[in-house]
């Protein structure tokens, strides 16, 4: 594949030309070229800073599918985020080398918190009561930006890497705010409506999540993460191996065909962006939070341990999750047509409820796990 040279045209462009990498990840088996992949629109951060047409494509992507690729290359802030993501991918194996026994000291689900460690096989993933096949660690924005009055303890290795963690949080939040600014414009909301609901220094459920999913036996392939929608606002995802699948809405599949679970192919230099339930609630359904799941990587990639890096952006803790007022601007969001005043649980309570409702383990009978899955509403 030929290389491409970037040139500088704005303050956000790189100050010197940079050679872009071919679309492959080093030292990993390639994504198979003979399986269907999801129809995510590919957007450019560089173009979003200057092209109205790219901004409109972003808005349409958020309405139609709620997922898109964002090419971060050739943009100063985007390149910084790519560099930090690479550093955190290097950090992840070292972190999980601490071992489950050590990391379980930081599992706080029994204390009613999703901060810290979630062990392998501790969440229900389907209607059969099966348990997940991944572990992850949640690193909260509020604690690492000194917002939380009562921070939890974390492994020393995390504190040793605090500079890159803080920088990644800041750049991720900045990118989310930029995306929200574009959506705010197309929704015709009063200026800064969405960014004020996601203020950097306000308490919120924003977090980094480091995920590890080991290879699964070929004869016993199960879901790593069950079907769900994200329950926050905007998710930034970096992964290098396949495994993420989306179920496209009927509106974007060919007539006469049923939607099928489809892989999202990771692309170097890009993050995958998707919207969560909060954005659907704010816009009364204008923007889409699409269902997705994680399975074993396809082809030869299934032999590899799969690491993922996520930044979850959530509304400020005290924000009610209900439709937004357009301020008389004749905006795009439909008016509330229900009886009385529209109710909305605040963001803090909503995130906590969704994060912990499928907590389980092998000590809970399968039939009870099936009931928990059914009660969650994720089987619909």
C-alpha positions in Angstrom: 0.0 0.0 0.0 1.4 3.4 -0.9 2.1 5.9 1.9 0.4 9.2 2.2 2.0 12.5 3.1 0.1 15.1 5.2 0.5 18.8 4.7 -0.3 21.5 7.2 -3.3 23.8 6.6 -4.5 24.8 10.0 -3.3 25.3 13.6 -4.6 21.8 14.4 -2.6 20.2 11.6 0.8 18.7 12.3 3.6 21.3 12.1 5.7 19.0 9.8 4.7 16.4 7.2 4.2 12.9 8.6 4.1 9.6 6.8 1.0 7.6 7.5 1.3 3.9 8.3 -0.4 1.3 6.0 -3.6 -0.1 7.4 -2.1 -3.0 9.4 -1.1 -3.7 13.0 2.4 -5.0 13.6 3.0 -8.4 15.2 -0.6 -9.4 15.1 -2.4 -11.7 12.7 -4.4 -9.8 10.0 -8.1 -9.4 10.2 -9.6 -11.9 7.7 -10.5 -10.3 4.3 -13.2 -12.8 3.5 -15.9 -11.9 6.2 -18.4 -9.1 6.0 -17.7 -6.0 8.1 -20.1 -3.3 9.5 -20.8 -0.3 7.3 -19.3 2.3 9.6 -18.7 5.7 8.0 -15.1 6.8 8.1 -14.6 10.4 9.2 -11.5 12.5 9.6 -10.8 14.7 12.7 -8.6 16.9 10.5 -11.6 17.5 8.1 -14.1 17.9 10.9 -12.1 21.0 12.0 -12.7 22.8 8.7 -15.3 21.1 6.5 -19.1 21.6 7.0 -19.7 18.5 4.8 -17.7 16.3 7.3 -19.7 17.7 10.2 -22.9 16.8 8.4 -21.6 13.3 7.8 -20.9 13.0 11.5 -24.5 14.0 12.4 -26.0 11.6 9.8 -23.8 8.7 11.2 -25.0 9.5 14.7 -28.7 9.3 13.6 -28.4 6.3 11.3 -26.1 3.9 13.2 -24.6 5.7 16.2 -21.2 4.2 15.3 -18.4 5.7 13.1 -14.7 5.5 12.5 -12.7 8.6 13.3 -9.3 9.0 11.6 -7.0 10.8 14.1 -4.0 11.1 11.9 -2.7 14.4 10.7 -4.2 16.3 13.6 -2.1 17.5 16.6 -4.6 16.5 19.2 -5.5 13.3 17.4 -1.8 12.2 17.1 -1.3 12.9 20.8 -4.3 10.6 21.6 -2.9 7.9 19.3 0.4 8.0 21.0 -1.1 7.8 24.5 -3.4 4.9 23.3 -0.2 3.1 22.2 1.4 3.6 25.5 -1.6 2.3 27.3 -1.7 -0.8 25.1 1.9 -1.4 26.1 0.9 -0.9 29.7 -2.0 -3.3 29.7 -0.1 -6.7 29.6 2.2 -5.5 32.4 -0.8 -4.4 34.4 -2.6 -7.7 34.1 0.6 -9.6 34.9 -0.1 -8.5 38.5 -2.6 -11.4 38.4 -6.2 -11.8 39.3 -5.5 -12.5 43.0 -3.8 -9.1 43.4 -6.3 -7.3 41.3 -9.3 -8.7 43.1 -8.3 -6.5 46.0 -9.6 -3.6 43.9 -12.9 -5.2 43.0 -15.5 -2.9 44.7 -18.7 -4.2 43.2 -19.7 -5.6 46.6 -19.4 -2.0 47.9 -21.8 -0.8 45.3 -19.1 0.7 43.0 -18.0 0.0 39.4 -14.6 1.6 40.0 -11.6 -0.7 39.9 -11.4 -4.3 38.9 -14.0 -6.7 37.4 -12.8 -10.3 37.2 -13.2 -12.9 34.6 -16.7 -14.5 34.6 -18.5 -12.1 36.9 -21.2 -10.6 34.6 -24.0 -12.4 32.8 -23.8 -12.1 29.0 -26.9 -13.9 27.6 -30.3 -15.4 28.2 -28.8 -18.8 28.9 -27.1 -17.4 32.0 -23.6 -17.7 30.6 -20.8 -15.6 32.2 -18.4 -13.2 30.4 -14.9 -14.1 29.3 -13.0 -11.0 30.0 -11.7 -8.9 32.8 -11.3 -5.2 33.0 -10.2 -2.3 35.2 -12.1 1.0 35.4 -9.9 4.1 36.0 -12.2 7.1 37.0 -11.7 10.6 35.6 -12.8 12.2 38.8 -10.1 10.5 40.9 -7.2 11.2 38.6 -8.2 14.9 38.1 -8.6 15.4 41.9 -12.3 15.9 41.7 -13.5 13.1 43.9 -13.5 13.9 47.6 -13.1 10.2 48.6 -10.9 8.4 46.0 -10.3 4.7 46.1 -6.9 3.0 46.2 -5.5 1.6 43.0 -2.5 -0.6 42.2 0.8 1.2 42.5 1.5 0.4 38.8 -1.4 2.7 37.9 0.0 5.6 39.9 3.4 5.0 38.3 1.7 5.7 35.0 -0.4 8.6 36.1 1.0 11.1 33.7 -0.1 9.2 30.6 -3.4 8.3 32.2 -4.2 11.9 33.0 -3.1 13.1 29.5 -5.2 10.4 27.9 -8.3 11.5 30.0 -7.8 15.1 29.0 -7.3 14.5 25.3 -10.3 12.0 25.3 -12.6 14.5 27.0 -11.5 17.2 24.6 -12.3 15.0 21.6 -15.7 14.1 23.1 -16.4 17.8 23.7 -15.5 18.6 20.0 -17.9 15.9 18.8 -20.6 17.2 21.1 -20.1 20.7 19.7 -20.9 19.4 16.2 -24.0 17.5 17.4 -25.1 20.6 19.4 -25.0 22.6 16.2 -27.0 20.2 14.1 -29.6 19.7 16.8 -30.0 23.5 16.9 -29.6 23.5 20.7 -28.6 26.7 22.6 -24.8 27.3 22.4 -22.7 24.9 24.6 -25.8 22.9 25.8 -24.2 19.5 25.4 -20.7 20.5 26.5 -22.0 22.0 29.7 -23.7 18.7 30.5 -20.3 17.0 30.2 -18.0 19.5 32.0 -14.5 18.3 32.6 -14.3 19.5 36.2 -17.9 18.4 37.2 -18.3 15.0 38.9 -19.3 12.3 36.4 -18.9 8.6 35.6 -16.3 9.2 33.0 -13.6 6.5 33.0 -10.9 4.7 31.2 -11.5 1.0 30.8 -8.6 -1.4 30.1 -10.0 -4.8 28.9 -8.3 -8.2 28.6 -10.0 -11.1 26.9 -7.8 -14.3 26.6 -8.1 -16.7 23.7 -11.0 -19.1 24.0 -10.9 -22.9 23.2 -12.1 -23.4 19.6 -14.6 -26.0 20.9 -16.1 -23.7 23.5 -16.6 -20.2 22.0 -18.7 -18.0 24.2 -19.4 -14.2 24.3 -16.7 -12.1 25.8 -19.3 -9.4 26.5 -23.1 -9.8 25.9 -25.3 -7.7 23.7 -25.9 -4.2 25.1 -26.0 -0.5 24.4 -23.6 1.8 26.2 -25.4 3.7 28.9 -23.4 6.9 28.8 -23.0 9.6 26.1 -20.0 9.0 23.9 -17.6 6.1 23.8 -14.1 6.2 22.3 -12.7 2.8 21.6 -9.3 1.6 20.5 -8.7 -2.1 19.7 -6.3 -3.9 17.5 -8.0 -7.3 17.1 -11.5 -8.0 15.8 -14.3 -9.2 18.1 -16.6 -6.2 18.3 -19.8 -6.8 16.5 -22.8 -4.6 15.9 -26.4 -5.5 14.9 -27.4 -2.9 12.3 -30.8 -1.4 12.5 -33.3 -2.6 9.8 -33.2 0.9 8.2 -29.7 0.4 6.9 -29.8 -3.2 5.7 -31.1 -4.2 2.2 -34.8 -4.7 1.8 -36.0 -8.2 2.5 -33.0 -9.2 4.7 -32.7 -9.5 8.4 -30.0 -7.7 10.3 -27.1 -9.9 11.2 -24.3 -9.6 13.8 -21.4 -8.1 11.8 -17.8 -7.5 12.8 -16.3 -4.0 13.1 -12.8 -4.2 11.7 -10.1 -2.3 13.7 -8.3 0.3 11.6 -4.8 1.7 12.6 -4.8 5.5 13.2 -8.5 5.4 14.0 -10.7 5.2 17.0 -14.2 3.8 16.9 -16.8 6.2 18.2 -20.3 5.3 19.3 -23.1 7.0 21.2 -24.8 5.8 24.3 -28.3 5.8 25.8 -27.9 9.2 27.3 -27.7 10.8 23.9 -30.8 9.0 22.8 -32.6 10.2 25.9 -31.4 13.8 25.5 -32.7 13.8 21.8 -35.8 11.7 22.3 -34.6 9.2 19.8 -33.1 11.5 17.1 -29.6 10.1 17.9 -29.0 6.4 18.0 -27.4 4.2 20.7 -26.9 0.9 18.8 -26.7 -2.6 20.2 -23.3 -4.4 20.1 -21.4 -7.3 21.7 -17.9 -8.8 21.8 -17.1 -12.3 20.6 -13.8 -14.2 20.0 -11.7 -12.5 17.3 -12.1 -14.0 13.8 -9.7 -16.2 12.0 -6.1 -16.4 13.2 -6.7 -13.5 15.5 -8.6 -15.9 17.8 -5.3 -17.2 19.0 -4.3 -13.9 20.5 -5.1 -12.2 23.8 -7.4 -9.3 23.0 -6.8 -5.9 24.7 -9.1 -3.0 24.3 -8.9 0.6 25.5 -12.1 2.6 26.1 -13.0 6.1 27.3 -16.6 6.3 28.4 -18.0 9.9 28.6 -21.0 10.2 30.8 -23.1 13.3 31.7 -22.4 15.2 34.9 -23.7 13.3 37.9 -26.6 15.6 38.6 -28.0 15.8 35.0 -31.4 14.2 34.5 -31.6 11.9 31.6 -34.5 13.3 29.7 -35.2 15.3 26.5 -33.5 18.6 26.1 -35.2 22.0 25.6 -34.3 23.6 22.3 -34.6 27.1 23.9 -37.2 28.2 21.4 -34.8 27.6 18.5 -37.2 25.3 16.6 -34.6 22.6 17.1 -34.5 19.0 15.8 -35.5 17.3 19.0 -39.2 16.5 19.1 -41.4 17.9 21.9 -42.4 15.9 24.9 -45.9 14.5 24.2 -46.4 12.5 27.4 -48.7 13.4 30.3 -47.3 15.7 33.0 -43.6 16.5 33.3 -41.0 14.3 31.7 -39.2 12.2 34.3 -35.5 11.4 34.1 -33.2 9.5 36.5 -30.0 11.5 37.2 -26.9 10.3 35.5 -25.1 9.1 38.6 -27.9 6.8 39.6 -28.5 5.6 36.0 -24.9 4.7 35.4 -24.6 2.8 38.7 -27.8 0.9 38.1 -26.7 -0.2 34.6 -23.1 -1.0 35.6 -24.0 -3.4 38.4 -27.3 -5.0 37.4 -25.8 -8.1 35.7 -23.1 -8.8 38.3 -22.9 -12.5 39.0 -20.6 -15.5 39.4 -20.6 -19.3 39.3 -22.0 -19.4 42.9 -25.3 -18.2 41.6 -27.5 -20.8 40.0 -27.9 -20.7 36.2 -31.7 -20.3 36.5 -31.2 -17.3 38.7 -28.8 -15.8 36.3 -31.3 -16.3 33.5 -33.9 -14.3 35.5 -31.4 -11.5 36.1 -30.7 -11.3 32.3 -34.4 -11.2 31.6 -35.0 -8.5 34.2 -32.3 -6.4 32.7 -34.2 -5.9 29.4 -31.2 -6.8 27.3 -32.9 -9.8 25.9 -35.3 -7.6 23.9 
